[in-house]
Amino acid sequence: DIYERAQRSMNNGNFREAIFIFEQLESRYPFSAVGKQSQLDLLYCYYRSGSMEQAVDAADQFAREHPTHPRVDYALYIKGLSFFDPVPGPLSRFSLFRVDRADRPPNDAKRAFQAFRQLVERYPASDYSQDAVLRMRFIKDNLAKYENNVADYYLRRGAYIAALKRAREALLTYNGTPANERSLEIMIDAYTELGMSDLANATQEV
């Protein structure tokens, strides 16, 4: 009865109340099926309420305490989502991939990528793997764009060696993304400004 009340709160979007009830269930019945399911529901409630740190900690705890549980893939998915979209809104699932996030510091993006990669590698047949792959591609391209933005900053200020290094790192680390073209263009400009015409021409050929 208590679990059903928590579910009703969750389904109605009252995540604060649902979190309170699920936490009580988890603490009172930690080894029961309801207790384990409450842990999984808590992941979703934490995520939807914007409590990123709690969602990530709870996902890690669930995977650590129940390594053979059939829903560990879900815990990894919520962990990735929490880093990927820490403040989910009502339109986020429809507009998420249209947002250019290349101006954001990449730490959370890298953590999201790692969580999604772990999900895909460990559970390739998971219901969440296909979505995780799409998000990984999106993250990879945005990380490359972020590196290009930094390289552009150096280029505009005449720090050509620094620009070259950053663009080359973006090209090597995030190879296969649409942002690679811009990395090459930055390298050409940097080589040209440094008087290294042979390397500029070779990069142009690439």
Secondary structure, 3 states (H helix, E strand, C coil): CHHHHHHHHHHCCCHHHHHHHHHHHHHHCCCCHHHHHHHHHHHHHHHHCCCHHHHHHHHHHHHHHCCCCCCHHHHHHHHHHHHHCCCCCCCHHHHHHHCCCCCCCCHHHHHHHHHHHHHHHHCCCCCCHHHHHHHHHHHHHHHHHHHHHHHHHHHHCCCHHHHHHHHHHHHHHCCCCCCHHHHHHHHHHHHHHCCCHHHHHHHHHC
